[in-house]
């Protein structure tokens, strides 16, 4: 997909998602590296605690994700793998159009979690998709 097509679809990079069971340590390290780390928020629909860290370079944001219980899939992932960047996130004007464009390129796209409002992003709809060649991708739908 050329940059013009991405612009027409309203696709732009937003952040990387860091799964961690040590959010204070992660925030401390990121602060040392020049990041501003926001206060944590709880998202009941995803059952996670979240903090957004904005980088010293524009476009270098990192979302800290901490499972709120030891029972969910994310808790099992962080227990098994430790801290790691597990998703990339893009803002899109229209999720369906972005998914169609990716599929149209011959890429396998599987919806992992359908759209739901996200506390961290002011109630905007977020969805997660496994995209061949990219791994887990979060889309924030923002037509504006």
N, CA and C atoms as a LAMMPS dump frame, in Angstrom:
ITEM: TIMESTEP
0
ITEM: NUMBER OF ATOMS
432
ITEM: BOX BOUNDS ff ff ff
-5.0000000000000000e+02 5.0000000000000000e+02
-5.0000000000000000e+02 5.0000000000000000e+02
-5.0000000000000000e+02 5.0000000000000000e+02
ITEM: ATOMS id mol type element x y z
1 1 1 N 0.856 -1.17 0
2 1 2 C 0 0 0
3 1 3 C 0.9 1.231 0
4 2 1 N 0.648 2.138 -0.918
5 2 2 C 1.478 3.335 -0.967
6 2 3 C 0.992 4.356 0.061
7 3 1 N 1.827 5.351 0.396
8 3 2 C 1.447 6.348 1.411
9 3 3 C 0.173 7.103 1.062
10 4 1 N -0.1 7.288 -0.234
11 4 2 C -1.322 7.981 -0.634
12 4 3 C -2.551 7.171 -0.224
13 5 1 N -2.498 5.859 -0.438
14 5 2 C -3.617 5 -0.043
15 5 3 C -3.801 5.038 1.466
16 6 1 N -2.704 5 2.212
17 6 2 C -2.795 5.07 3.674
18 6 3 C -3.435 6.384 4.103
19 7 1 N -3.053 7.48 3.452
20 7 2 C -3.634 8.784 3.788
21 7 3 C -5.118 8.812 3.466
22 8 1 N -5.506 8.221 2.34
23 8 2 C -6.917 8.191 1.962
24 8 3 C -7.743 7.387 2.962
25 9 1 N -7.136 6.354 3.542
26 9 2 C -7.834 5.539 4.539
27 9 3 C -7.743 6.155 5.939
28 10 1 N -6.977 7.226 6.072
29 10 2 C -6.83 7.873 7.372
30 10 3 C -6.012 7.047 8.351
31 11 1 N -5.049 6.259 7.848
32 11 2 C -4.244 5.399 8.715
33 11 3 C -3.011 6.16 9.178
34 12 1 N -2.798 6.179 10.503
35 12 2 C -1.558 6.75 11.032
36 12 3 C -1.163 6.002 12.291
37 13 1 N 0.135 5.864 12.49
38 13 2 C 0.653 5.176 13.663
39 13 3 C 0.242 5.932 14.921
40 14 1 N -0.076 5.194 16.001
41 14 2 C -0.456 5.826 17.262
42 14 3 C 0.485 5.441 18.404
43 15 1 N 0.661 4.139 18.661
44 15 2 C 1.525 3.727 19.768
45 15 3 C 1.894 2.249 19.67
46 16 1 N 2.821 1.854 20.535
47 16 2 C 3.126 0.445 20.763
48 16 3 C 2.569 0.078 22.13
49 17 1 N 2.046 -1.13 22.259
50 17 2 C 1.475 -1.602 23.52
51 17 3 C 2.444 -2.516 24.246
52 18 1 N 2.87 -2.108 25.438
53 18 2 C 3.796 -2.881 26.261
54 18 3 C 3.011 -3.597 27.352
55 19 1 N 2.975 -4.902 27.288
56 19 2 C 2.322 -5.714 28.311
57 19 3 C 3.314 -5.911 29.451
58 20 1 N 2.91 -5.554 30.658
59 20 2 C 3.819 -5.647 31.799
60 20 3 C 3.057 -5.938 33.075
61 21 1 N 3.693 -6.701 33.966
62 21 2 C 3.12 -6.874 35.297
63 21 3 C 3.897 -6.029 36.309
64 22 1 N 4.754 -5.129 35.791
65 22 2 C 5.525 -4.216 36.63
66 22 3 C 5.361 -2.786 36.108
67 23 1 N 4.144 -2.233 36.207
68 23 2 C 3.895 -0.922 35.605
69 23 3 C 4.687 0.214 36.25
70 24 1 N 4.964 0.121 37.541
71 24 2 C 5.735 1.177 38.204
72 24 3 C 7.173 1.164 37.681
73 25 1 N 7.747 -0.023 37.564
74 25 2 C 9.101 -0.141 37.024
75 25 3 C 9.152 0.359 35.583
76 26 1 N 8.153 -0.008 34.781
77 26 2 C 8.107 0.433 33.386
78 26 3 C 7.994 1.954 33.313
79 27 1 N 7.122 2.537 34.133
80 27 2 C 6.955 3.996 34.144
81 27 3 C 8.242 4.689 34.583
82 28 1 N 8.912 4.126 35.579
83 28 2 C 10.17 4.697 36.062
84 28 3 C 11.228 4.681 34.959
85 29 1 N 11.371 3.551 34.291
86 29 2 C 12.354 3.432 33.22
87 29 3 C 12.034 4.379 32.068
88 30 1 N 10.752 4.455 31.679
89 30 2 C 10.369 5.339 30.578
90 30 3 C 10.584 6.809 30.943
91 31 1 N 10.331 7.165 32.193
92 31 2 C 10.562 8.537 32.64
93 31 3 C 12.042 8.888 32.503
94 32 1 N 12.907 7.97 32.907
95 32 2 C 14.344 8.179 32.762
96 32 3 C 14.731 8.376 31.295
97 33 1 N 13.992 7.732 30.402
98 33 2 C 14.283 7.819 28.972
99 33 3 C 13.609 9.022 28.303
100 34 1 N 13.023 9.903 29.121
101 34 2 C 12.452 11.128 28.579
102 34 3 C 10.969 11.107 28.291
103 35 1 N 10.273 10.048 28.71
104 35 2 C 8.832 9.951 28.491
105 35 3 C 8.059 10.649 29.604
106 36 1 N 6.874 11.142 29.254
107 36 2 C 5.912 11.632 30.241
108 36 3 C 4.866 10.533 30.388
109 37 1 N 4.72 10.022 31.596
110 37 2 C 3.819 8.893 31.832
111 37 3 C 2.576 9.404 32.565
112 38 1 N 1.413 9.181 31.967
113 38 2 C 0.144 9.629 32.543
114 38 3 C -0.244 8.75 33.729
115 39 1 N -1.2 9.225 34.484
116 39 2 C -1.745 8.46 35.6
117 39 3 C -2.483 7.233 35.058
118 40 1 N -2.517 6.15 35.837
119 40 2 C -3.204 4.944 35.366
120 40 3 C -4.724 5.112 35.336
121 41 1 N -5.33 4.407 34.397
122 41 2 C -6.794 4.319 34.327
123 41 3 C -7.153 2.847 34.242
124 42 1 N -8.344 2.521 34.699
125 42 2 C -8.834 1.152 34.616
126 42 3 C -9.874 1.082 33.518
127 43 1 N -9.756 0.095 32.639
128 43 2 C -10.734 -0.128 31.583
129 43 3 C -11.475 -1.418 31.895
130 44 1 N -12.726 -1.324 32.375
131 44 2 C -13.464 -2.52 32.772
132 44 3 C -13.829 -3.438 31.606
133 45 1 N -13.981 -2.891 30.41
134 45 2 C -14.335 -3.734 29.263
135 45 3 C -13.166 -4.612 28.832
136 46 1 N -11.942 -4.134 29.064
137 46 2 C -10.764 -4.931 28.731
138 46 3 C -10.156 -5.561 29.982
139 47 1 N -10.624 -5.151 31.159
140 47 2 C -10.15 -5.648 32.452
141 47 3 C -8.64 -5.474 32.607
142 48 1 N -8.188 -4.248 32.301
143 48 2 C -6.768 -3.924 32.391
144 48 3 C -6.581 -2.532 32.985
145 49 1 N -5.404 -2.32 33.549
146 49 2 C -4.967 -0.997 33.974
147 49 3 C -4.052 -0.478 32.874
148 50 1 N -4.228 0.791 32.505
149 50 2 C -3.519 1.364 31.372
150 50 3 C -2.853 2.674 31.748
151 51 1 N -1.702 2.931 31.153
152 51 2 C -1.023 4.22 31.276
153 51 3 C -0.437 4.548 29.92
154 52 1 N -0.624 5.775 29.48
155 52 2 C -0.036 6.203 28.216
156 52 3 C 1.235 6.981 28.526
157 53 1 N 2.292 6.629 27.819
158 53 2 C 3.573 7.326 27.947
159 53 3 C 3.884 7.989 26.611
160 54 1 N 4.014 9.31 26.639
161 54 2 C 4.324 10.034 25.414
162 54 3 C 5.816 10.319 25.379
163 55 1 N 6.397 10.075 24.227
164 55 2 C 7.839 10.12 24.094
165 55 3 C 8.41 11.487 23.818
166 56 1 N 9.72 11.56 23.951
167 56 2 C 10.41 12.805 23.649
168 56 3 C 10.397 13.12 22.154
169 57 1 N 10.088 12.125 21.342
170 57 2 C 9.957 12.291 19.901
171 57 3 C 8.491 12.054 19.556
172 58 1 N 7.895 12.962 18.786
173 58 2 C 6.486 12.797 18.436
174 58 3 C 6.271 11.479 17.712
175 59 1 N 5.191 10.793 18.064
176 59 2 C 4.874 9.527 17.432
177 59 3 C 5.525 8.33 18.087
178 60 1 N 6.178 8.543 19.233
179 60 2 C 6.871 7.439 19.91
180 60 3 C 6.151 7.045 21.194
181 61 1 N 4.814 7.049 21.178
182 61 2 C 4.045 6.743 22.38
183 61 3 C 4.069 5.245 22.692
184 62 1 N 4.012 4.962 24.003
185 62 2 C 3.957 3.579 24.481
186 62 3 C 2.817 3.48 25.481
187 63 1 N 1.951 2.513 25.278
188 63 2 C 0.849 2.239 26.195
189 63 3 C 1.287 1.102 27.125
190 64 1 N 1.224 1.347 28.424
191 64 2 C 1.534 0.303 29.407
192 64 3 C 0.232 -0.412 29.741
193 65 1 N 0.214 -1.716 29.574
194 65 2 C -0.981 -2.521 29.812
195 65 3 C -0.665 -3.527 30.906
196 66 1 N -1.475 -3.499 31.973
197 66 2 C -1.285 -4.428 33.084
198 66 3 C -2.604 -5.142 33.355
199 67 1 N -2.625 -6.456 33.254
200 67 2 C -3.859 -7.195 33.558
201 67 3 C -4.297 -6.916 35.002
202 68 1 N -5.603 -6.792 35.204
203 68 2 C -6.083 -6.503 36.557
204 68 3 C -6.273 -7.767 37.391
205 69 1 N -6.293 -8.922 36.737
206 69 2 C -6.416 -10.179 37.478
207 69 3 C -5.452 -11.192 36.873
208 70 1 N -5.266 -12.275 37.55
209 70 2 C -4.373 -13.338 37.073
210 70 3 C -5.106 -14.396 36.245
211 71 1 N -6.376 -14.142 35.945
212 71 2 C -7.192 -15.148 35.275
213 71 3 C -7.306 -14.978 33.766
214 72 1 N -7.154 -13.773 33.253
215 72 2 C -7.409 -13.528 31.839
216 72 3 C -6.262 -13.935 30.932
217 73 1 N -6.525 -13.82 29.625
218 73 2 C -5.538 -14.204 28.614
219 73 3 C -4.277 -13.354 28.702
220 74 1 N -4.426 -12.047 28.955
221 74 2 C -3.241 -11.194 29.044
222 74 3 C -2.388 -11.54 30.255
223 75 1 N -3.033 -11.893 31.359
224 75 2 C -2.276 -12.299 32.55
225 75 3 C -1.451 -13.538 32.252
226 76 1 N -2.038 -14.456 31.525
227 76 2 C -1.305 -15.683 31.168
228 76 3 C -0.135 -15.364 30.24
229 77 1 N -0.347 -14.416 29.319
230 77 2 C 0.736 -14.029 28.407
231 77 3 C 1.902 -13.409 29.155
232 78 1 N 1.61 -12.475 30.062
233 78 2 C 2.699 -11.8 30.777
234 78 3 C 3.391 -12.761 31.741
235 79 1 N 2.656 -13.714 32.291
236 79 2 C 3.271 -14.725 33.157
237 79 3 C 4.207 -15.617 32.355
238 80 1 N 3.78 -15.993 31.176
239 80 2 C 4.565 -16.891 30.335
240 80 3 C 5.746 -16.19 29.665
241 81 1 N 5.539 -14.965 29.193
242 81 2 C 6.559 -14.298 28.381
243 81 3 C 7.289 -13.164 29.08
244 82 1 N 6.725 -12.649 30.17
245 82 2 C 7.318 -11.465 30.798
246 82 3 C 6.892 -10.208 30.062
247 83 1 N 7.564 -9.112 30.377
248 83 2 C 7.242 -7.832 29.748
249 83 3 C 7.642 -7.865 28.275
250 84 1 N 6.738 -7.424 27.407
251 84 2 C 7.085 -7.332 25.989
252 84 3 C 6.072 -6.48 25.224
253 85 1 N 6.533 -5.923 24.119
254 85 2 C 5.656 -5.164 23.238
255 85 3 C 4.84 -6.183 22.46
256 86 1 N 3.529 -6.148 22.667
257 86 2 C 2.713 -7.19 22.051
258 86 3 C 1.738 -6.699 20.993
259 87 1 N 1.586 -5.373 20.853
260 87 2 C 0.763 -4.903 19.743
261 87 3 C 1.242 -3.542 19.25
262 88 1 N 0.894 -3.258 18.005
263 88 2 C 1.073 -1.922 17.456
264 88 3 C -0.325 -1.354 17.243
265 89 1 N -0.418 -0.033 17.296
266 89 2 C -1.736 0.597 17.2
267 89 3 C -1.718 1.685 16.141
268 90 1 N -2.801 1.719 15.38
269 90 2 C -2.966 2.721 14.345
270 90 3 C -4.348 3.351 14.475
271 91 1 N -4.428 4.639 14.2
272 91 2 C -5.709 5.32 14.105
273 91 3 C -6.172 5.161 12.663
274 92 1 N -7.447 4.838 12.495
275 92 2 C -8.02 4.71 11.152
276 92 3 C -9.351 5.447 11.109
277 93 1 N -9.667 5.988 9.958
278 93 2 C -10.945 6.68 9.805
279 93 3 C -12.099 5.687 9.791
280 94 1 N -11.851 4.504 9.227
281 94 2 C -12.899 3.497 9.075
282 94 3 C -12.246 2.116 9.171
283 95 1 N -12.505 1.407 10.257
284 95 2 C -11.884 0.101 10.475
285 95 3 C -12.227 -0.87 9.351
286 96 1 N -13.489 -0.917 8.963
287 96 2 C -13.906 -1.858 7.909
288 96 3 C -13.136 -1.601 6.617
289 97 1 N -12.942 -0.33 6.268
290 97 2 C -12.216 0 5.039
291 97 3 C -10.741 -0.395 5.156
292 98 1 N -10.146 -0.175 6.338
293 98 2 C -8.741 -0.548 6.544
294 98 3 C -8.571 -2.063 6.456
295 99 1 N -9.48 -2.81 7.082
296 99 2 C -9.404 -4.273 7.033
297 99 3 C -9.598 -4.782 5.61
298 100 1 N -10.509 -4.168 4.895
299 100 2 C -10.751 -4.55 3.507
300 100 3 C -9.509 -4.284 2.649
301 101 1 N -8.85 -3.149 2.88
302 101 2 C -7.645 -2.816 2.125
303 101 3 C -6.528 -3.82 2.415
304 102 1 N -6.356 -4.187 3.682
305 102 2 C -5.336 -5.175 4.047
306 102 3 C -5.637 -6.531 3.41
307 103 1 N -6.895 -6.948 3.506
308 103 2 C -7.3 -8.221 2.888
309 103 3 C -7.133 -8.167 1.377
310 104 1 N -7.42 -7.01 0.805
311 104 2 C -7.295 -6.831 -0.632
312 104 3 C -5.866 -6.961 -1.13
313 105 1 N -4.907 -6.784 -0.228
314 105 2 C -3.499 -6.972 -0.578
315 105 3 C -3.075 -8.435 -0.47
316 106 1 N -4.04 -9.289 -0.101
317 106 2 C -3.745 -10.709 0.028
318 106 3 C -3.262 -11.106 1.417
319 107 1 N -3.362 -10.199 2.374
320 107 2 C -2.925 -10.507 3.733
321 107 3 C -4.048 -11.179 4.518
322 108 1 N -3.683 -12.146 5.353
323 108 2 C -4.658 -12.804 6.229
324 108 3 C -4.949 -11.861 7.386
325 109 1 N -6.22 -11.567 7.611
326 109 2 C -6.648 -10.687 8.692
327 109 3 C -7.711 -11.408 9.506
328 110 1 N -7.472 -11.54 10.808
329 110 2 C -8.426 -12.2 11.703
330 110 3 C -8.765 -11.232 12.831
331 111 1 N -10.048 -10.967 13.027
332 111 2 C -10.461 -10.115 14.136
333 111 3 C -10.367 -10.916 15.423
334 112 1 N -9.595 -10.401 16.367
335 112 2 C -9.369 -11.066 17.647
336 112 3 C -10.336 -10.531 18.701
337 113 1 N -10.591 -9.226 18.654
338 113 2 C -11.504 -8.59 19.599
339 113 3 C -12.266 -7.504 18.85
340 114 1 N -13.597 -7.659 18.736
341 114 2 C -14.383 -6.669 17.996
342 114 3 C -14.388 -5.311 18.705
343 115 1 N -14.842 -4.304 18.003
344 115 2 C -14.837 -2.93 18.497
345 115 3 C -15.593 -2.783 19.806
346 116 1 N -14.979 -2.001 20.699
347 116 2 C -15.61 -1.628 21.963
348 116 3 C -15.039 -0.283 22.384
349 117 1 N -15.787 0.48 23.177
350 117 2 C -15.273 1.795 23.597
351 117 3 C -14.093 1.632 24.559
352 118 1 N -13.106 2.515 24.399
353 118 2 C -11.901 2.445 25.219
354 118 3 C -11.809 3.658 26.144
355 119 1 N -11.685 3.401 27.427
356 119 2 C -11.578 4.457 28.427
357 119 3 C -10.379 5.359 28.135
358 120 1 N -9.234 4.77 27.823
359 120 2 C -7.997 5.527 27.621
360 120 3 C -8.084 6.491 26.442
361 121 1 N -8.954 6.196 25.489
362 121 2 C -9.059 7.023 24.292
363 121 3 C -10.403 7.735 24.2
364 122 1 N -10.925 8.133 25.34
365 122 2 C -12.138 8.941 25.383
366 122 3 C -13.368 8.273 24.836
367 123 1 N -13.448 6.949 24.934
368 123 2 C -14.621 6.216 24.472
369 123 3 C -14.6 5.879 22.99
370 124 1 N -13.523 6.242 22.28
371 124 2 C -13.438 5.862 20.866
372 124 3 C -13.418 4.345 20.761
373 125 1 N -13.931 3.841 19.662
374 125 2 C -13.989 2.398 19.429
375 125 3 C -12.598 1.856 19.105
376 126 1 N -12.214 0.774 19.79
377 126 2 C -10.957 0.09 19.487
378 126 3 C -11.258 -1.371 19.189
379 127 1 N -10.473 -1.93 18.293
380 127 2 C -10.601 -3.345 17.963
381 127 3 C -9.203 -3.901 17.739
382 128 1 N -9.067 -5.211 17.898
383 128 2 C -7.777 -5.877 17.741
384 128 3 C -7.882 -6.931 16.647
385 129 1 N -6.816 -6.993 15.825
386 129 2 C -6.81 -7.89 14.676
387 129 3 C -5.423 -8.502 14.517
388 130 1 N -5.393 -9.77 14.167
389 130 2 C -4.142 -10.422 13.811
390 130 3 C -3.952 -10.198 12.316
391 131 1 N -2.862 -9.505 11.968
392 131 2 C -2.607 -9.166 10.564
393 131 3 C -1.31 -9.849 10.139
394 132 1 N -1.412 -10.655 9.109
395 132 2 C -0.249 -11.367 8.593
396 132 3 C 0.881 -10.372 8.323
397 133 1 N 2.056 -10.665 8.865
398 133 2 C 3.218 -9.815 8.667
399 133 3 C 3.373 -8.72 9.705
400 134 1 N 2.323 -8.431 10.459
401 134 2 C 2.379 -7.381 11.487
402 134 3 C 2.147 -7.896 12.891
403 135 1 N 1.472 -9.024 13.023
404 135 2 C 1.105 -9.518 14.352
405 135 3 C -0.176 -8.873 14.818
406 136 1 N -0.278 -8.654 16.127
407 136 2 C -1.499 -8.087 16.696
408 136 3 C -1.519 -6.577 16.474
409 137 1 N -2.608 -6.104 15.864
410 137 2 C -2.762 -4.695 15.553
411 137 3 C -4.047 -4.19 16.209
412 138 1 N -3.924 -3.061 16.899
413 138 2 C -5.091 -2.374 17.464
414 138 3 C -5.445 -1.228 16.523
415 139 1 N -6.737 -1.078 16.245
416 139 2 C -7.215 0.061 15.472
417 139 3 C -8.079 0.919 16.374
418 140 1 N -7.792 2.204 16.391
419 140 2 C -8.648 3.187 17.039
420 140 3 C -9.411 3.867 15.912
421 141 1 N -10.727 3.774 15.956
422 141 2 C -11.521 4.385 14.885
423 141 3 C -11.782 5.844 15.228
424 142 1 N -11.364 6.728 14.309
425 142 2 C -11.538 8.164 14.519
426 142 3 C -11.763 8.8 13.158
427 143 1 N -13.026 9.019 12.83
428 143 2 C -13.381 9.573 11.527
429 143 3 C -12.993 11.049 11.41
430 144 1 N -12.685 11.69 12.562
431 144 2 C -12.341 13.123 12.538
432 144 3 C -10.934 13.291 12.218
